[in-house]
């Protein structure tokens, strides 16, 4: 499976139909799509040629044998050079996307994420949707075959059981993909909301800084405007504050306000962060 993912050239999943016409007891016509390049259709024909055709004694047995080789061909992908069952590949891709979704959630809860994670979550959602569409196409191909094998008693019973097993496998993977898709969509919505909140935080941050810095200054300038005998006055009794006296009092008042505020904010931050980290420490050895 890793070699398939690393391969640069993408491959299409093609459904190559097998057509059979029985003209009489001794004549059976077959047709399968051909391609310019070497493909699975050539491997299927080679598999049929190497099968046990010596035991075939009639046209009906030949048709049954051809249908059996066609249905059981996905179980023989080693001969086609793939090395794995086609449904196993889909199952592995669903598990990979589910693991990716869990990574998104873990990064989000640990505050270890950025704006790129939202785009990755969107791509994960579309990949799962594509997997569900492909599984639906495969199920539509297998369902008529199952109906044909169940309606004709002359077909081999093992073929019907194999088709039923593959259809159940597809339904199970489709259910698993639906759960992964819902989780991925929730993770995507959470990341989008977090990205919007992060953007609003950066927009509000300058106004917050200006408010925190200049609010004590405004309070102090308003306080210094009070005609109190504790403030400097001129000879006419009017309130006059010298510049050297004024800026020293402003600096002392500014830092005397900001330092307790910073200490209070840090206290609230660590007091809220402590209970979240405590369960993780208890889980350790």
C-alpha positions as YAML, in Angstrom:
chain: A
units: angstrom
residues:
- id: 1
  name: UNK
  ca: [0.00, 0.00, 0.00]
- id: 2
  name: UNK
  ca: [2.88, 2.38, 0.73]
- id: 3
  name: UNK
  ca: [4.32, 1.75, -2.73]
- id: 4
  name: UNK
  ca: [0.96, 2.65, -4.27]
- id: 5
  name: UNK
  ca: [0.82, 5.96, -2.37]
- id: 6
  name: UNK
  ca: [4.40, 6.86, -3.32]
- id: 7
  name: UNK
  ca: [3.81, 6.18, -7.00]
- id: 8
  name: UNK
  ca: [3.72, 9.46, -8.90]
- id: 9
  name: UNK
  ca: [1.49, 8.25, -11.72]
- id: 10
  name: UNK
  ca: [-2.13, 8.09, -10.60]
- id: 11
  name: UNK
  ca: [-4.20, 5.05, -11.55]
- id: 12
  name: UNK
  ca: [-7.91, 4.91, -12.29]
- id: 13
  name: UNK
  ca: [-10.13, 2.21, -10.84]
- id: 14
  name: UNK
  ca: [-11.83, 0.80, -13.93]
- id: 15
  name: UNK
  ca: [-14.73, -1.68, -14.00]
- id: 16
  name: UNK
  ca: [-14.11, -3.95, -16.98]
- id: 17
  name: UNK
  ca: [-17.21, -5.91, -17.85]
- id: 18
  name: UNK
  ca: [-17.18, -9.46, -19.12]
- id: 19
  name: UNK
  ca: [-19.75, -10.21, -21.83]
- id: 20
  name: UNK
  ca: [-20.89, -13.77, -22.56]
- id: 21
  name: UNK
  ca: [-23.08, -15.04, -25.40]
- id: 22
  name: UNK
  ca: [-24.07, -18.69, -25.65]
- id: 23
  name: UNK
  ca: [-24.93, -19.42, -29.29]
- id: 24
  name: UNK
  ca: [-25.38, -23.17, -28.87]
- id: 25
  name: UNK
  ca: [-24.13, -26.02, -26.70]
- id: 26
  name: UNK
  ca: [-20.71, -25.92, -28.30]
- id: 27
  name: UNK
  ca: [-20.18, -22.20, -28.93]
- id: 28
  name: UNK
  ca: [-19.65, -19.45, -26.32]
- id: 29
  name: UNK
  ca: [-18.54, -15.93, -27.28]
- id: 30
  name: UNK
  ca: [-16.71, -13.77, -24.76]
- id: 31
  name: UNK
  ca: [-15.65, -10.10, -24.85]
- id: 32
  name: UNK
  ca: [-13.79, -7.88, -22.44]
- id: 33
  name: UNK
  ca: [-12.56, -4.28, -22.94]
- id: 34
  name: UNK
  ca: [-9.00, -3.96, -24.13]
- id: 35
  name: UNK
  ca: [-6.48, -1.16, -23.62]
- id: 36
  name: UNK
  ca: [-3.42, -0.02, -25.48]
- id: 37
  name: UNK
  ca: [-1.17, -0.55, -22.48]
- id: 38
  name: UNK
  ca: [-0.82, -3.62, -20.28]
- id: 39
  name: UNK
  ca: [-3.69, -3.58, -17.78]
- id: 40
  name: UNK
  ca: [-5.84, -5.77, -15.55]
- id: 41
  name: UNK
  ca: [-7.90, -7.07, -18.47]
- id: 42
  name: UNK
  ca: [-4.80, -8.77, -19.86]
- id: 43
  name: UNK
  ca: [-4.07, -10.25, -16.42]
- id: 44
  name: UNK
  ca: [-7.66, -11.53, -16.22]
- id: 45
  name: UNK
  ca: [-7.38, -13.26, -19.59]
- id: 46
  name: UNK
  ca: [-4.06, -14.77, -18.54]
- id: 47
  name: UNK
  ca: [-5.65, -15.98, -15.29]
- id: 48
  name: UNK
  ca: [-8.47, -17.65, -17.24]
- id: 49
  name: UNK
  ca: [-6.00, -19.31, -19.60]
- id: 50
  name: UNK
  ca: [-4.01, -20.74, -16.69]
- id: 51
  name: UNK
  ca: [-7.11, -21.97, -14.85]
- id: 52
  name: UNK
  ca: [-8.31, -25.57, -14.87]
- id: 53
  name: UNK
  ca: [-10.08, -25.59, -18.26]
- id: 54
  name: UNK
  ca: [-9.51, -29.29, -18.84]
- id: 55
  name: UNK
  ca: [-12.41, -30.22, -16.59]
- id: 56
  name: UNK
  ca: [-14.83, -28.09, -18.61]
- id: 57
  name: UNK
  ca: [-17.00, -30.38, -20.76]
- id: 58
  name: UNK
  ca: [-19.93, -28.19, -21.83]
- id: 59
  name: UNK
  ca: [-20.87, -24.67, -22.75]
- id: 60
  name: UNK
  ca: [-22.73, -24.11, -19.48]
- id: 61
  name: UNK
  ca: [-19.73, -25.22, -17.43]
- id: 62
  name: UNK
  ca: [-17.49, -22.93, -19.46]
- id: 63
  name: UNK
  ca: [-19.76, -19.94, -18.75]
- id: 64
  name: UNK
  ca: [-19.85, -20.79, -15.04]
- id: 65
  name: UNK
  ca: [-16.08, -21.09, -15.01]
- id: 66
  name: UNK
  ca: [-15.61, -17.73, -16.74]
- id: 67
  name: UNK
  ca: [-18.02, -15.98, -14.37]
- id: 68
  name: UNK
  ca: [-16.29, -17.57, -11.37]
- id: 69
  name: UNK
  ca: [-12.87, -16.36, -12.54]
- id: 70
  name: UNK
  ca: [-14.27, -12.89, -13.14]
- id: 71
  name: UNK
  ca: [-15.91, -12.65, -9.69]
- id: 72
  name: UNK
  ca: [-13.00, -14.11, -7.76]
- id: 73
  name: UNK
  ca: [-10.40, -12.09, -9.67]
- id: 74
  name: UNK
  ca: [-10.15, -9.31, -6.99]
- id: 75
  name: UNK
  ca: [-9.06, -12.03, -4.55]
- id: 76
  name: UNK
  ca: [-6.10, -12.80, -6.82]
- id: 77
  name: UNK
  ca: [-4.53, -9.39, -7.06]
- id: 78
  name: UNK
  ca: [-1.12, -10.88, -6.44]
- id: 79
  name: UNK
  ca: [-1.22, -12.07, -10.04]
- id: 80
  name: UNK
  ca: [-2.18, -8.56, -11.20]
- id: 81
  name: UNK
  ca: [0.89, -7.11, -9.50]
- id: 82
  name: UNK
  ca: [-0.96, -5.09, -6.85]
- id: 83
  name: UNK
  ca: [-0.31, -7.33, -3.88]
- id: 84
  name: UNK
  ca: [-3.47, -6.48, -1.94]
- id: 85
  name: UNK
  ca: [-7.22, -6.85, -2.23]
- id: 86
  name: UNK
  ca: [-8.90, -3.82, -3.69]
- id: 87
  name: UNK
  ca: [-11.24, -3.44, -0.71]
- id: 88
  name: UNK
  ca: [-8.27, -3.65, 1.66]
- id: 89
  name: UNK
  ca: [-6.85, -0.57, -0.04]
- id: 90
  name: UNK
  ca: [-10.09, 1.34, 0.54]
- id: 91
  name: UNK
  ca: [-10.18, 0.18, 4.15]
- id: 92
  name: UNK
  ca: [-6.59, 1.35, 4.66]
- id: 93
  name: UNK
  ca: [-7.37, 4.75, 3.14]
- id: 94
  name: UNK
  ca: [-10.39, 5.20, 5.44]
- id: 95
  name: UNK
  ca: [-8.23, 4.31, 8.45]
- id: 96
  name: UNK
  ca: [-5.57, 6.77, 7.26]
- id: 97
  name: UNK
  ca: [-8.11, 9.60, 6.96]
- id: 98
  name: UNK
  ca: [-9.55, 8.72, 10.39]
- id: 99
  name: UNK
  ca: [-6.05, 8.93, 11.87]
- id: 100
  name: UNK
  ca: [-5.56, 12.28, 10.13]
- id: 101
  name: UNK
  ca: [-8.82, 13.54, 11.61]
- id: 102
  name: UNK
  ca: [-7.68, 12.44, 15.09]
- id: 103
  name: UNK
  ca: [-4.43, 14.34, 14.53]
- id: 104
  name: UNK
  ca: [-6.41, 17.49, 13.69]
- id: 105
  name: UNK
  ca: [-8.42, 17.15, 16.89]
- id: 106
  name: UNK
  ca: [-5.31, 16.49, 19.00]
- id: 107
  name: UNK
  ca: [-3.50, 19.52, 17.57]
- id: 108
  name: UNK
  ca: [-6.57, 21.64, 18.13]
- id: 109
  name: UNK
  ca: [-6.92, 20.65, 21.78]
- id: 110
  name: UNK
  ca: [-3.18, 21.17, 22.38]
- id: 111
  name: UNK
  ca: [-3.28, 24.61, 20.70]
- id: 112
  name: UNK
  ca: [-0.63, 23.32, 18.28]
- id: 113
  name: UNK
  ca: [-2.22, 24.32, 14.99]
- id: 114
  name: UNK
  ca: [-2.19, 27.01, 12.32]
- id: 115
  name: UNK
  ca: [-4.31, 28.17, 9.41]
- id: 116
  name: UNK
  ca: [-2.93, 25.42, 7.13]
- id: 117
  name: UNK
  ca: [-4.70, 22.77, 9.21]
- id: 118
  name: UNK
  ca: [-8.08, 24.11, 8.07]
- id: 119
  name: UNK
  ca: [-7.16, 23.50, 4.42]
- id: 120
  name: UNK
  ca: [-5.89, 20.02, 5.27]
- id: 121
  name: UNK
  ca: [-9.17, 19.25, 7.04]
- id: 122
  name: UNK
  ca: [-11.08, 20.35, 3.93]
- id: 123
  name: UNK
  ca: [-8.95, 18.07, 1.73]
- id: 124
  name: UNK
  ca: [-9.52, 15.21, 4.19]
- id: 125
  name: UNK
  ca: [-13.28, 15.73, 3.92]
- id: 126
  name: UNK
  ca: [-13.22, 15.62, 0.13]
- id: 127
  name: UNK
  ca: [-11.05, 12.49, 0.08]
- id: 128
  name: UNK
  ca: [-13.49, 10.64, 2.36]
- id: 129
  name: UNK
  ca: [-16.39, 11.74, 0.15]
- id: 130
  name: UNK
  ca: [-14.53, 10.42, -2.88]
- id: 131
  name: UNK
  ca: [-13.93, 7.09, -1.13]
- id: 132
  name: UNK
  ca: [-17.65, 6.79, -0.37]
- id: 133
  name: UNK
  ca: [-18.50, 7.49, -4.01]
- id: 134
  name: UNK
  ca: [-16.07, 4.81, -5.19]
- id: 135
  name: UNK
  ca: [-17.49, 2.28, -2.73]
- id: 136
  name: UNK
  ca: [-20.97, 3.10, -3.97]
- id: 137
  name: UNK
  ca: [-19.92, 2.39, -7.56]
- id: 138
  name: UNK
  ca: [-18.36, -0.94, -6.60]
- id: 139
  name: UNK
  ca: [-21.51, -1.93, -4.69]
- id: 140
  name: UNK
  ca: [-23.65, -1.07, -7.73]
- id: 141
  name: UNK
  ca: [-21.50, -3.42, -9.81]
- id: 142
  name: UNK
  ca: [-21.64, -6.29, -7.30]
- id: 143
  name: UNK
  ca: [-25.36, -6.06, -6.48]
- id: 144
  name: UNK
  ca: [-26.60, -7.19, -9.96]
- id: 145
  name: UNK
  ca: [-24.11, -10.06, -9.88]
- id: 146
  name: UNK
  ca: [-25.46, -11.15, -6.53]
- id: 147
  name: UNK
  ca: [-29.02, -11.01, -7.87]
- id: 148
  name: UNK
  ca: [-27.99, -13.10, -10.88]
- id: 149
  name: UNK
  ca: [-26.27, -15.79, -8.80]
- id: 150
  name: UNK
  ca: [-29.18, -16.02, -6.36]
- id: 151
  name: UNK
  ca: [-31.83, -16.27, -9.10]
- id: 152
  name: UNK
  ca: [-30.07, -18.98, -11.12]
- id: 153
  name: UNK
  ca: [-29.67, -22.25, -9.16]
- id: 154
  name: UNK
  ca: [-27.11, -23.51, -11.67]
- id: 155
  name: UNK
  ca: [-24.50, -21.04, -10.40]
- id: 156
  name: UNK
  ca: [-21.95, -22.19, -7.88]
- id: 157
  name: UNK
  ca: [-23.10, -21.45, -4.33]
- id: 158
  name: UNK
  ca: [-19.65, -20.28, -3.25]
- id: 159
  name: UNK
  ca: [-19.84, -17.36, -5.71]
- id: 160
  name: UNK
  ca: [-22.98, -16.06, -4.05]
- id: 161
  name: UNK
  ca: [-21.39, -16.27, -0.60]
- id: 162
  name: UNK
  ca: [-18.30, -14.43, -1.84]
- id: 163
  name: UNK
  ca: [-20.41, -11.67, -3.37]
- id: 164
  name: UNK
  ca: [-22.45, -11.34, -0.18]
- id: 165
  name: UNK
  ca: [-19.25, -11.10, 1.85]
- id: 166
  name: UNK
  ca: [-17.83, -8.35, -0.39]
- id: 167
  name: UNK
  ca: [-21.10, -6.38, -0.30]
- id: 168
  name: UNK
  ca: [-21.22, -6.62, 3.51]
- id: 169
  name: UNK
  ca: [-17.59, -5.51, 3.62]
- id: 170
  name: UNK
  ca: [-18.42, -2.51, 1.45]
- id: 171
  name: UNK
  ca: [-21.41, -1.58, 3.64]
- id: 172
  name: UNK
  ca: [-19.22, -1.79, 6.74]
- id: 173
  name: UNK
  ca: [-16.56, 0.43, 5.18]
- id: 174
  name: UNK
  ca: [-19.20, 2.89, 3.98]
- id: 175
  name: UNK
  ca: [-20.52, 3.14, 7.54]
- id: 176
  name: UNK
  ca: [-16.98, 3.65, 8.83]
- id: 177
  name: UNK
  ca: [-16.35, 6.29, 6.15]
- id: 178
  name: UNK
  ca: [-19.57, 8.08, 7.15]
- id: 179
  name: UNK
  ca: [-18.41, 8.27, 10.76]
- id: 180
  name: UNK
  ca: [-14.98, 9.53, 9.65]
- id: 181
  name: UNK
  ca: [-16.62, 12.09, 7.35]
- id: 182
  name: UNK
  ca: [-18.82, 13.45, 10.14]
- id: 183
  name: UNK
  ca: [-15.81, 13.73, 12.46]
- id: 184
  name: UNK
  ca: [-13.76, 15.41, 9.75]
- id: 185
  name: UNK
  ca: [-16.54, 17.92, 9.08]
- id: 186
  name: UNK
  ca: [-16.79, 18.71, 12.80]
- id: 187
  name: UNK
  ca: [-13.02, 19.14, 12.99]
- id: 188
  name: UNK
  ca: [-13.14, 21.37, 9.92]
- id: 189
  name: UNK
  ca: [-15.89, 23.52, 11.46]
- id: 190
  name: UNK
  ca: [-13.92, 23.79, 14.72]
- id: 191
  name: UNK
  ca: [-10.78, 24.82, 12.86]
- id: 192
  name: UNK
  ca: [-12.69, 27.42, 10.86]
- id: 193
  name: UNK
  ca: [-14.21, 28.86, 14.02]
- id: 194
  name: UNK
  ca: [-10.81, 28.87, 15.71]
- id: 195
  name: UNK
  ca: [-9.26, 30.61, 12.71]
- id: 196
  name: UNK
  ca: [-12.00, 33.26, 12.77]
- id: 197
  name: UNK
  ca: [-11.48, 33.76, 16.50]
- id: 198
  name: UNK
  ca: [-7.72, 34.03, 15.98]
- id: 199
  name: UNK
  ca: [-8.25, 36.69, 13.30]
- id: 200
  name: UNK
  ca: [-10.60, 38.65, 15.53]
- id: 201
  name: UNK
  ca: [-8.05, 38.42, 18.34]
- id: 202
  name: UNK
  ca: [-5.39, 40.05, 16.19]
- id: 203
  name: UNK
  ca: [-7.85, 42.75, 15.14]
- id: 204
  name: UNK
  ca: [-8.86, 43.55, 18.73]
- id: 205
  name: UNK
  ca: [-5.31, 43.29, 20.12]
- id: 206
  name: UNK
  ca: [-4.14, 46.82, 19.08]
- id: 207
  name: UNK
  ca: [-7.25, 48.42, 20.56]
- id: 208
  name: UNK
  ca: [-6.76, 46.41, 23.76]
- id: 209
  name: UNK
  ca: [-3.14, 47.54, 24.07]
- id: 210
  name: UNK
  ca: [-4.08, 51.17, 23.53]
- id: 211
  name: UNK
  ca: [-6.90, 50.91, 26.06]
- id: 212
  name: UNK
  ca: [-4.70, 49.25, 28.73]
- id: 213
  name: UNK
  ca: [-1.91, 51.80, 28.32]
- id: 214
  name: UNK
  ca: [-3.90, 55.01, 28.06]
- id: 215
  name: UNK
  ca: [-6.68, 54.29, 30.55]
- id: 216
  name: UNK
  ca: [-4.41, 54.88, 33.60]
- id: 217
  name: UNK
  ca: [-3.01, 57.99, 31.90]
- id: 218
  name: UNK
  ca: [-6.48, 59.40, 31.32]
- id: 219
  name: UNK
  ca: [-7.42, 58.65, 34.91]
- id: 220
  name: UNK
  ca: [-4.31, 60.39, 36.23]
- id: 221
  name: UNK
  ca: [-4.67, 63.44, 34.00]
- id: 222
  name: UNK
  ca: [-8.25, 63.76, 35.15]
- id: 223
  name: UNK
  ca: [-7.09, 63.44, 38.76]
- id: 224
  name: UNK
  ca: [-4.42, 66.10, 38.29]
- id: 225
  name: UNK
  ca: [-7.07, 68.49, 36.98]
- id: 226
  name: UNK
  ca: [-8.70, 68.55, 40.44]
- id: 227
  name: UNK
  ca: [-7.85, 71.83, 42.21]
- id: 228
  name: UNK
  ca: [-6.38, 70.23, 45.30]
- id: 229
  name: UNK
  ca: [-3.93, 71.88, 47.68]
- id: 230
  name: UNK
  ca: [-1.69, 68.84, 47.37]
- id: 231
  name: UNK
  ca: [-0.85, 69.79, 43.79]
- id: 232
  name: UNK
  ca: [1.53, 72.61, 42.80]
- id: 233
  name: UNK
  ca: [0.00, 76.11, 42.44]
- id: 234
  name: UNK
  ca: [1.38, 79.39, 41.12]
- id: 235
  name: UNK
  ca: [1.50, 82.72, 42.94]
- id: 236
  name: UNK
  ca: [-2.07, 83.54, 41.89]
- id: 237
  name: UNK
  ca: [-3.37, 80.30, 43.44]
- id: 238
  name: UNK
  ca: [-4.00, 78.62, 40.13]
- id: 239
  name: UNK
  ca: [-3.22, 74.91, 39.56]
- id: 240
  name: UNK
  ca: [0.09, 74.63, 37.71]
- id: 241
  name: UNK
  ca: [2.03, 71.33, 37.47]
- id: 242
  name: UNK
  ca: [5.69, 71.53, 36.45]
- id: 243
  name: UNK
  ca: [6.74, 69.16, 33.66]
- id: 244
  name: UNK
  ca: [9.41, 67.36, 35.68]
- id: 245
  name: UNK
  ca: [6.97, 66.78, 38.53]
- id: 246
  name: UNK
  ca: [4.20, 65.75, 36.12]
- id: 247
  name: UNK
  ca: [5.99, 63.08, 34.03]
- id: 248
  name: UNK
  ca: [7.53, 61.39, 37.07]
- id: 249
  name: UNK
  ca: [4.10, 60.98, 38.66]
- id: 250
  name: UNK
  ca: [2.68, 59.71, 35.36]
- id: 251
  name: UNK
  ca: [5.43, 57.07, 34.95]
- id: 252
  name: UNK
  ca: [5.01, 55.90, 38.54]
- id: 253
  name: UNK
  ca: [1.25, 55.71, 38.16]
- id: 254
  name: UNK
  ca: [1.46, 53.88, 34.78]
- id: 255
  name: UNK
  ca: [3.80, 51.15, 36.00]
- id: 256
  name: UNK
  ca: [1.98, 50.97, 39.33]
- id: 257
  name: UNK
  ca: [-1.16, 50.08, 37.35]
- id: 258
  name: UNK
  ca: [0.30, 47.79, 34.65]
- id: 259
  name: UNK
  ca: [2.42, 45.58, 36.92]
- id: 260
  name: UNK
  ca: [-0.52, 44.46, 39.15]
- id: 261
  name: UNK
  ca: [-2.63, 44.00, 36.01]
- id: 262
  name: UNK
  ca: [-0.02, 41.72, 34.37]
- id: 263
  name: UNK
  ca: [0.34, 39.70, 37.57]
- id: 264
  name: UNK
  ca: [-3.43, 39.26, 37.77]
- id: 265
  name: UNK
  ca: [-3.69, 38.14, 34.11]
- id: 266
  name: UNK
  ca: [-0.88, 35.58, 34.55]
- id: 267
  name: UNK
  ca: [-2.56, 34.27, 37.69]
- id: 268
  name: UNK
  ca: [-5.83, 33.74, 35.81]
- id: 269
  name: UNK
  ca: [-4.02, 32.09, 32.88]
- id: 270
  name: UNK
  ca: [-2.13, 29.53, 34.96]
- id: 271
  name: UNK
  ca: [-5.08, 28.89, 37.27]
- id: 272
  name: UNK
  ca: [-7.23, 27.90, 34.24]
- id: 273
  name: UNK
  ca: [-4.44, 25.92, 32.58]
- id: 274
  name: UNK
  ca: [-3.53, 23.89, 35.66]
- id: 275
  name: UNK
  ca: [-6.66, 21.64, 35.84]
- id: 276
  name: UNK
  ca: [-6.30, 20.72, 32.13]
- id: 277
  name: UNK
  ca: [-2.76, 19.46, 32.55]
- id: 278
  name: UNK
  ca: [-3.44, 17.63, 35.82]
- id: 279
  name: UNK
  ca: [-5.33, 14.63, 34.28]
- id: 280
  name: UNK
  ca: [-2.54, 14.16, 31.72]
- id: 281
  name: UNK
  ca: [0.04, 14.00, 34.51]
- id: 282
  name: UNK
  ca: [-2.05, 11.45, 36.41]
- id: 283
  name: UNK
  ca: [-2.14, 9.19, 33.34]
- id: 284
  name: UNK
  ca: [1.63, 8.99, 33.27]
- id: 285
  name: UNK
  ca: [3.67, 6.29, 35.02]
...
